[in-house]
Amino acid sequence: MQQKEDAFPNIQQSALLLLAGFLLQYVIAIALYDYRRSIGLGEHELAALSMLLGNGLVLATVLHFQRRSYRDLLHSSATSALATTTLLVPPVLLLVPLITLLDYALVSFLQNVFPLSRWEEQAFANMVAGSVGSVVAACILAPVLEEMLFRGVLLRSFLQQQPRWQAISVSALFFGFAHLNIYQFVLAFWLGLVLGWLYERSRSLIPCIALHGALNSWVVVSAQGVQAQNSTSTEFSAVGWAASLLAALIGVWLLRRFLIGSSAATPKNVA
């Protein structure tokens, strides 16, 4: 692959883009805060709207600079979007139960080592609150916007500048740091490796958004179930682990069959 050292964004520019996105969300939230009740927005709905507008402005600016369309951003593979969805989304969804179980185990371990502060407890509670705003933000906006930014913009550019796994690892680091806490950083980093591999092989955000959205949705639904039972337990049976592992192995086998050595995996589809 011919590397393009002047590809935009590079690592430094990517850090500035993420900072700009955070600042825009903060400024928009402040600007709308006093008017939120008059326009019918609760706290969670305001956060969702700020996420949408802040990230939307960053993505629109980058695409304008790169002279790219949203369609190209979402799916730049020579394989059709329908074929990609049909072949890749089902095996991707088979990975969700095991990733979720590993997430719970990992977060429980980290919380024992680094106990949550009161602010962090409230922040995590807000993420899975079950309100319209929090559900839309976690299950729809975050998967779509984050995949467009971290895989569609950052990773795509890094793949033009760096060897494959170096580019995927750097984009995963950015993805982890963007979550701003140690608990989500660890999961987001290794999940970013999986999502990065999916994108590098498929040249499509469709399977990435499907996996990201399904994981977030599973976490939100599980949290609501735990709250409904007035329980804090996240223990799972051996049967649950075994079934999740079997589903993940089938999913990995199907993904390798469809993606390893496929024409969609070649970097020729990336401009």
C-alpha positions in Angstrom: 0.0 0.0 0.0 1.3 3.4 -0.9 1.4 5.5 2.2 0.3 9.2 2.1 2.1 11.1 4.8 0.0 14.2 4.2 -3.3 12.4 4.6 -5.8 14.2 6.8 -6.2 13.8 9.7 -2.8 12.6 11.1 -2.4 11.8 14.7 -1.9 15.3 15.9 -4.9 16.6 13.9 -7.0 13.7 15.1 -6.4 14.7 18.7 -7.4 18.3 17.9 -10.6 17.0 16.2 -11.6 15.0 19.3 -10.9 18.1 21.5 -13.0 20.2 19.1 -15.8 17.7 19.3 -15.8 17.8 23.2 -15.7 21.6 23.3 -18.5 21.9 20.8 -20.7 19.6 22.8 -20.0 21.5 25.9 -20.6 24.9 24.3 -23.9 23.7 22.7 -25.1 22.2 26.0 -24.4 25.5 27.8 -26.0 27.6 25.1 -29.2 25.5 25.2 -29.3 24.9 28.9 -31.5 27.9 29.8 -33.9 27.1 27.0 -34.2 23.4 27.4 -37.5 23.4 29.2 -39.1 25.8 26.7 -38.2 23.5 23.8 -39.2 20.3 25.7 -35.7 18.9 26.5 -34.8 17.0 29.7 -31.2 16.6 30.9 -30.6 13.4 28.9 -32.3 14.8 25.8 -30.1 17.9 26.0 -27.0 15.7 26.2 -28.1 13.7 23.2 -28.8 16.8 21.1 -25.4 18.3 22.1 -23.7 15.0 21.1 -25.5 15.0 17.7 -24.8 18.7 16.9 -21.2 18.7 18.2 -20.1 15.6 16.4 -22.1 16.5 13.4 -20.3 19.7 12.9 -16.9 18.0 13.3 -17.8 15.3 10.7 -19.3 17.8 8.3 -16.1 19.9 8.4 -13.9 16.9 7.9 -15.9 15.6 5.0 -16.0 19.0 3.4 -12.2 19.3 3.7 -11.7 15.8 2.3 -14.4 16.3 -0.4 -16.2 13.1 0.6 -19.8 12.3 0.9 -21.6 10.6 3.8 -22.4 7.7 1.5 -18.7 7.2 0.9 -18.0 7.5 4.6 -20.5 4.8 5.5 -19.7 2.3 2.8 -16.7 2.6 0.5 -16.4 -1.1 -0.4 -16.8 -2.5 -3.9 -19.2 -5.0 -2.3 -22.8 -3.8 -2.2 -24.2 -2.4 1.1 -26.9 -5.1 1.0 -24.5 -7.9 0.6 -22.3 -6.5 3.3 -25.3 -6.3 5.7 -26.5 -9.8 4.8 -23.2 -11.5 5.2 -21.5 -9.6 8.0 -24.2 -8.3 10.4 -25.5 -11.8 11.6 -22.0 -13.1 12.6 -21.1 -9.8 14.1 -24.2 -10.0 16.4 -23.1 -13.5 17.5 -20.1 -11.8 19.2 -22.3 -9.6 21.4 -23.1 -11.9 24.3 -19.5 -12.9 24.9 -18.1 -9.4 24.6 -20.8 -8.2 27.0 -19.9 -10.9 29.6 -16.2 -10.1 29.3 -17.1 -6.4 29.7 -19.0 -7.1 33.0 -16.2 -9.2 34.3 -13.6 -6.6 33.3 -15.5 -3.6 34.8 -16.1 -5.5 38.0 -12.4 -6.2 38.4 -11.5 -2.6 37.6 -14.1 -1.3 40.1 -12.5 -3.5 42.8 -9.1 -2.0 42.0 -10.2 1.5 41.4 -13.5 2.2 43.3 -16.0 4.5 41.5 -16.3 8.0 42.7 -19.7 9.4 43.4 -19.5 11.5 40.2 -18.6 8.4 38.2 -21.4 6.4 39.7 -23.9 9.2 38.6 -22.3 9.4 35.2 -22.7 5.7 34.5 -26.2 5.7 35.9 -27.1 8.5 33.5 -25.8 6.5 30.5 -28.2 3.6 31.2 -31.0 5.6 32.8 -33.7 4.3 30.4 -35.0 7.8 29.4 -35.6 8.6 25.8 -32.6 10.8 25.6 -30.2 8.4 27.2 -31.4 5.4 25.1 -31.2 7.4 21.8 -27.7 8.6 22.8 -26.4 5.2 23.8 -28.1 3.0 21.3 -28.2 5.1 18.2 -26.2 8.3 18.2 -23.1 7.0 19.9 -22.7 3.9 17.6 -23.3 5.9 14.5 -21.4 9.0 15.2 -18.4 7.3 16.9 -18.0 4.8 14.1 -18.2 7.5 11.5 -15.5 9.4 13.4 -13.2 6.8 14.8 -13.4 4.2 11.9 -14.7 6.2 9.0 -12.5 9.2 9.4 -9.5 8.5 11.8 -8.8 4.9 10.9 -9.4 5.4 7.2 -6.8 8.1 7.3 -4.3 6.2 9.5 -4.5 3.2 7.1 -3.1 5.5 4.4 -0.2 6.6 6.7 0.8 3.5 8.8 1.0 -0.3 8.6 -2.4 -2.0 9.1 -2.2 -3.1 12.7 -0.4 0.1 13.8 -3.2 2.1 12.3 -5.9 0.0 13.9 -4.1 0.1 17.3 -3.7 3.9 17.2 -7.3 4.4 16.3 -8.3 2.0 19.2 -6.2 4.1 21.6 -8.1 7.3 20.5 -11.4 5.4 20.9 -10.4 4.4 24.4 -9.2 7.8 25.5 -12.3 9.5 24.2 -14.4 7.7 26.9 -12.5 9.7 29.6 -12.4 7.0 32.3 -10.3 3.9 33.0 -13.3 1.6 33.2 -14.5 2.3 29.6 -11.0 2.8 28.3 -9.9 -0.8 28.6 -13.1 -2.2 27.0 -13.1 0.5 24.3 -9.5 -0.1 23.4 -9.8 -3.8 22.7 -13.3 -3.3 21.2 -11.7 -0.7 19.0 -9.2 -3.4 17.8 -12.2 -5.6 16.8 -14.1 -2.8 15.1 -10.9 -1.6 13.4 -10.3 -5.0 12.0 -13.9 -5.2 10.8 -13.6 -1.9 9.0 -10.2 -2.6 7.5 -11.4 -5.9 6.1 -14.9 -4.8 4.9 -14.3 -1.1 4.1 -17.8 -0.5 5.5 -19.2 1.0 8.7 -22.3 -1.2 8.5 -20.9 -4.1 10.6 -19.1 -1.7 12.9 -22.3 0.2 13.7 -24.2 -3.0 14.1 -21.8 -4.4 16.7 -21.4 -1.1 18.5 -25.1 -0.5 18.6 -26.0 -4.0 19.7 -23.4 -3.9 22.5 -24.7 -0.6 23.9 -28.3 -1.7 23.6 -27.5 -5.0 25.4 -25.9 -3.0 28.3 -28.8 -0.6 28.5 -31.4 -3.4 28.5 -29.5 -5.4 31.0 -29.1 -2.4 33.3 -32.9 -1.9 33.2 -33.5 -5.5 34.0 -31.2 -5.4 37.0 -32.8 -2.2 38.3 -36.3 -3.7 37.9 -35.2 -6.6 40.1 -33.6 -4.2 42.6 -30.4 -6.1 42.3 -26.8 -5.2 41.6 -25.7 -8.7 40.6 -23.9 -9.2 37.3 -23.0 -12.9 37.8 -23.7 -15.3 35.0 -24.0 -19.1 34.9 -21.5 -21.5 33.3 -24.2 -22.3 30.8 -24.4 -18.7 29.8 -20.7 -18.4 29.4 -20.5 -21.6 27.3 -23.4 -20.5 25.1 -21.8 -17.1 24.6 -18.5 -18.6 23.8 -20.0 -21.0 21.2 -21.9 -18.2 19.5 -18.7 -16.1 19.4 -16.7 -18.9 17.9 -19.3 -19.4 15.2 -19.4 -15.6 14.5 -15.6 -15.5 14.3 -15.5 -18.5 11.9 -18.1 -16.9 9.6 -16.3 -13.5 9.7 -13.0 -15.1 8.8 -14.6 -17.1 6.0 -16.2 -13.9 4.5 -13.4 -11.5 5.1 -10.0 -13.1 5.1 -8.6 -12.9 1.6 -11.8 -11.2 0.2 -11.5 -8.5 -2.3 -13.2 -6.1 0.1 -10.2 -6.5 2.4 -7.8 -4.8 0.0 -6.9 -1.2 0.5 -7.8 -0.3 -3.1 -11.2 0.8 -2.0 -9.9 3.6 0.1 -9.2 6.9 -1.6 
